[in-house]
Amino acid sequence: MKVVNSPLAPDAVGPYSQAIKTNGLIFLSGQIGLDKETGQLVDGLEKQTQQAFRNISYVLESEDLTLANIVKVTVLLSDIQHFDKVNEIYAQQFKAPYPARSAFAVRDLPLGALVEIEVIAEVEKG
């Protein structure tokens, strides 16, 4: 097991790692639309979703991986009414074959975020 961290992605807001690499997979902790430079959430659902994907990319890039290595995505929404807009942005991030995905509306997200995205990526595309 190896801890994976990127200096470009925001630091964890709790006692957890940005990601853990084990047995050919990388498990990324959920990413919200937190800007590393300001330490604040970016404004609005679209920008938060885009920033979450940037943060995910930063962590993956630290292991020479890209979004194409992702096999599973979990999307957490503060409001299920955000599903369609997040889905539009999500669709721009991936090409077929698309990763497996789940999406849930939850009561609250860290720091008042509107969306949180966690992923599992494979180290070598199979």
HELIX and SHEET records of a PDB file:
HELIX    1   1 LEU A   45  GLU A   61  1                                  17    
HELIX    2   2 LEU A   67  ASN A   69  5                                   3    
HELIX    3   3 ILE A   80  HIS A   82  5                                   3    
HELIX    4   4 PHE A   83  GLN A   93  1                                  11    
HELIX    5   5 PRO A  110  GLY A  112  5                                   3    
SHEET    1   A 6 LYS A   2  VAL A   4  0                                        
SHEET    2   A 6 ALA A  19  THR A  22 -1                                        
SHEET    3   A 6 LEU A  25  LEU A  28 -1                                        
SHEET    4   A 6 VAL A 115  GLU A 122 -1                                        
SHEET    5   A 6 ILE A  70  LEU A  77 -1                                        
SHEET    6   A 6 ALA A 100  ALA A 105  1                                        
SHEET    1   B 2 LEU A  34  ASP A  35  0                                        
SHEET    2   B 2 GLN A  40  LEU A  41 -1                                        
END                                                                             
